């Protein structure tokens, strides 16, 4: 078993404050399975499955590398749009629950996907 650690700081200005407050966060997850994929899609693609052989992920990090994509999480709509201009998505639930992840693109796009179960 291995440990995934997600740590960072959220900082944002409130009502024009000179020094915005920051809130640190950190969490750890014990995982048994890991999958890292560089997904490259050429042209318009619809509902491309990104789960691979994983059936119930506990954590997922998606990073936009180029282009944009509309991600559908567990079949839900509306979709989550991620672009390469700093777009990313992090999901973590120690009980699992990520059972379906697809992406739809309108042009060339690529993403790096880290998934843990």
C-alpha positions in Angstrom: 0.0 0.0 0.0 1.1 3.5 -0.7 0.0 7.0 0.4 -1.3 9.9 -1.7 -0.9 13.3 -0.1 -2.8 16.4 -1.4 -1.6 19.6 0.2 -1.9 23.3 -0.7 -3.1 26.7 0.2 -6.3 28.5 -0.9 -5.8 32.3 -1.0 -8.2 35.0 -2.2 -8.9 38.7 -1.5 -12.0 39.6 0.5 -13.5 43.1 0.0 -10.2 44.6 -1.3 -8.0 43.6 1.7 -4.3 44.2 1.2 -3.4 40.8 2.5 -5.8 38.1 1.5 -6.5 35.4 4.1 -5.1 32.0 3.2 -6.4 28.6 4.3 -4.0 25.6 4.2 -5.4 22.2 3.5 -4.0 18.7 3.6 -5.3 15.2 3.3 -3.8 11.7 2.9 -5.2 8.6 1.3 -3.9 5.0 1.4 -4.3 3.4 -2.0 -3.6 0.0 -3.5 -3.8 0.8 -7.2 -2.5 3.8 -9.3 -3.0 4.7 -12.9 -1.3 7.7 -14.7 -2.3 8.4 -18.3 -1.4 11.0 -20.8 -4.6 11.2 -22.9 -4.3 12.7 -26.4 -7.4 13.2 -28.4 -7.4 14.1 -32.1 -10.4 16.1 -33.4 -13.9 16.0 -31.9 -14.4 13.0 -29.6 -17.6 12.1 -27.6 -17.7 10.4 -24.2 -14.2 8.9 -24.3 -13.9 6.5 -21.2 -11.0 7.6 -19.0 -11.4 5.0 -16.2 -9.4 2.3 -17.9 -9.5 -0.9 -15.8 -10.2 1.0 -12.6 -13.8 0.6 -11.5 -14.1 2.6 -8.2 -11.5 5.3 -7.8 -10.9 7.0 -4.4 -8.9 10.0 -5.9 -8.4 11.6 -9.3 -6.4 14.6 -10.5 -6.9 15.9 -14.1 -4.6 18.4 -15.6 -5.4 20.3 -18.8 -2.3 20.1 -21.1 -3.7 21.4 -24.4 -7.1 22.2 -25.7 -10.3 21.9 -23.7 -12.6 19.1 -22.7 -16.0 18.6 -21.1 -15.8 16.0 -18.4 -18.7 13.9 -17.2 -18.3 12.6 -13.7 -20.4 9.5 -12.8 -22.6 10.1 -15.8 -23.8 13.4 -14.4 -24.7 16.5 -16.5 -23.9 19.3 -16.7 -20.3 18.6 -17.5 -17.1 20.0 -15.9 -15.0 22.0 -18.5 -11.2 21.9 -18.1 -8.9 23.9 -20.3 -5.1 23.9 -20.8 -4.9 27.5 -19.5 -4.4 26.4 -15.9 -7.4 24.1 -15.7 -7.4 21.2 -13.3 -9.8 19.1 -11.2 -9.1 17.2 -7.9 -11.5 14.7 -6.4 -10.8 12.6 -3.3 -13.2 10.4 -1.2 -11.6 7.7 1.0 -14.7 5.5 0.5 -14.4 5.5 -3.3 -17.2 6.4 -5.5 -15.7 7.6 -8.8 -17.1 4.9 -11.1 -17.4 6.7 -14.4 -15.3 9.5 -16.0 -15.6 10.5 -19.7 -14.5 13.5 -21.8 -15.9 15.1 -24.9 -13.8 17.4 -27.1 -14.6 19.6 -30.1 -11.0 19.8 -31.3 -7.5 18.4 -30.5 -6.9 18.2 -26.7 -4.7 16.4 -24.2 -4.9 15.8 -20.5 -2.8 14.1 -17.8 -4.9 11.9 -15.5 -3.8 10.5 -12.1 -6.2 8.0 -10.6 -6.0 6.1 -7.4 -8.1 3.2 -5.9 
